[in-house]
Amino acid sequence: MNSPTIADLEAEAVRHKPAFGENAHILCDNLVRIFKTEGVEVVALQGLDLLVDRGELIAIVGASGSGKSTLLNILSGLDVPTAGVARVAGVDLLSMSSRDRLRYRRSTVGFIWQQTARNLLPYLSGIENVLLPMRFAGKRSRRRAEELLEALGVAHCGDRRPGQMSGGQQQRVAIAVALANRPEVLLADEPTGELDSENSAEVFKALRTASTEFGTTVVVVTHDDMVAGSVDRTVGIRDGRTSSEVLRRVATDEHGREEVVAEEYAVLDRAGRLQLPRDFMTALNMERRVRLELERDHIGVWPDQREERE
Ligand SMILES: Nc1ncnc2c1ncn2[C@@H]1O[C@H](COP(=O)(O)OP(=O)(O)OP(=O)(O)O)[C@@H](O)[C@H]1O
């Protein structure tokens, strides 16, 4: 038998290695969005990577202008990226036709805005608001609308107009509207931004219900520490890139008590790039160049001492 050529071995290696994010429900690979206004270019996303599993509930945090809303607008099908890969529930967001885009926005994703008034029609009752997207999709079901309001704890708001509901109740009805056509993914941009802590907690509970009871994948952009601290994974965006992730898990302490342990990680991209936290760089006066050393179980990063001597 002939021995395999390098091309055979390469082909074999590719066959066994799953493609990046192959099984992810949401995949962003090297996503770029450049806005051009009056000859000026703003790079809102510059090579952002993100993987989200089916049914996961994650929070996205980051300073103002870091690119969070731009990312959410792309994932919701409202905006189109300049380059890279964006795939949600198997749909390629860069190559969608306008007809596919309409279907995607109607059935594959649900969206909740920060401004409570933007989510609901003021002259319709809670239940009529939930029935509206079902009607557009040709699947009106009053029973399902009632069940949704019940599951989200706002059955009593069915006959009320938004003006007769609290901000938190409006947002929970808005979640029912967003879930009306059984979307695979729910996207929320600052859903608790206008609410007090009690109402915020109720809205977060409803988002969690969407994930646990309906199996919906939920992505929440937030500045709310309660929301960011209550999910299993918080993704930090800096300068249009994912820079850090906080993972939370329940552990048992030495007295047998359960506690939530949060661990922060830097995100490593496929090319091996990572962003050092800005405060770490400042503390050690790291600029431009660092020295790396491979140890048995970690990599050491040192400031460039030649620069200090010069
Ligand atoms: N339509 C647009 N035209 C031009 N520049 C834009 C547009 N939308 C966003 N940008 C710019 O892109 C960058 C990212 O904006 P984005 O709104 O995504 O940030 P953000 O993290 O959501 O901020 P915030 O927390 O304040 O909402 C900013 O510099 C912003 O000025």
PDBQT file of the ligand as one rigid body, heavy atoms in Angstrom, charges set to zero:
ROOT
HETATM    1  N1  LIG A 401     -25.441  54.159  12.494  1.00  0.00    +0.000 N 
HETATM    2  C1  LIG A 401     -24.222  54.514  12.904  1.00  0.00    +0.000 A 
HETATM    3  N2  LIG A 401     -23.475  55.395  12.186  1.00  0.00    +0.000 NA
HETATM    4  C2  LIG A 401     -22.228  55.745  12.579  1.00  0.00    +0.000 A 
HETATM    5  N3  LIG A 401     -21.610  55.276  13.684  1.00  0.00    +0.000 NA
HETATM    6  C3  LIG A 401     -22.305  54.403  14.451  1.00  0.00    +0.000 A 
HETATM    7  C4  LIG A 401     -23.649  53.978  14.100  1.00  0.00    +0.000 A 
HETATM    8  N4  LIG A 401     -24.071  53.101  15.043  1.00  0.00    +0.000 NA
HETATM    9  C5  LIG A 401     -23.063  52.990  15.937  1.00  0.00    +0.000 A 
HETATM   10  N5  LIG A 401     -22.013  53.763  15.586  1.00  0.00    +0.000 N 
HETATM   11  C6  LIG A 401     -20.708  53.877  16.302  1.00  0.00    +0.000 C 
HETATM   12  O1  LIG A 401     -20.224  52.561  16.510  1.00  0.00    +0.000 OA
HETATM   13  C7  LIG A 401     -19.635  52.444  17.799  1.00  0.00    +0.000 C 
HETATM   14  C8  LIG A 401     -20.350  51.354  18.595  1.00  0.00    +0.000 C 
HETATM   15  O2  LIG A 401     -21.672  51.786  18.901  1.00  0.00    +0.000 OA
HETATM   16  P1  LIG A 401     -22.752  50.906  19.685  1.00  0.00    +0.000 P 
HETATM   17  O3  LIG A 401     -24.034  51.683  19.725  1.00  0.00    +0.000 OA
HETATM   18  O4  LIG A 401     -22.797  49.546  19.098  1.00  0.00    +0.000 OA
HETATM   19  O5  LIG A 401     -22.111  50.839  21.144  1.00  0.00    +0.000 OA
HETATM   20  P2  LIG A 401     -22.751  50.325  22.518  1.00  0.00    +0.000 P 
HETATM   21  O6  LIG A 401     -21.721  49.485  23.169  1.00  0.00    +0.000 OA
HETATM   22  O7  LIG A 401     -24.080  49.702  22.258  1.00  0.00    +0.000 OA
HETATM   23  O8  LIG A 401     -22.940  51.681  23.316  1.00  0.00    +0.000 OA
HETATM   24  P3  LIG A 401     -24.083  52.080  24.399  1.00  0.00    +0.000 P 
HETATM   25  O9  LIG A 401     -23.819  51.255  25.622  1.00  0.00    +0.000 OA
HETATM   26  O10 LIG A 401     -23.836  53.545  24.618  1.00  0.00    +0.000 OA
HETATM   27  O11 LIG A 401     -25.416  51.801  23.762  1.00  0.00    +0.000 OA
HETATM   28  C9  LIG A 401     -19.724  53.821  18.431  1.00  0.00    +0.000 C 
HETATM   29  O12 LIG A 401     -18.497  54.496  18.176  1.00  0.00    +0.000 OA
HETATM   30  C10 LIG A 401     -20.858  54.478  17.687  1.00  0.00    +0.000 C 
HETATM   31  O13 LIG A 401     -20.711  55.883  17.661  1.00  0.00    +0.000 OA
ENDROOT
TORSDOF 0
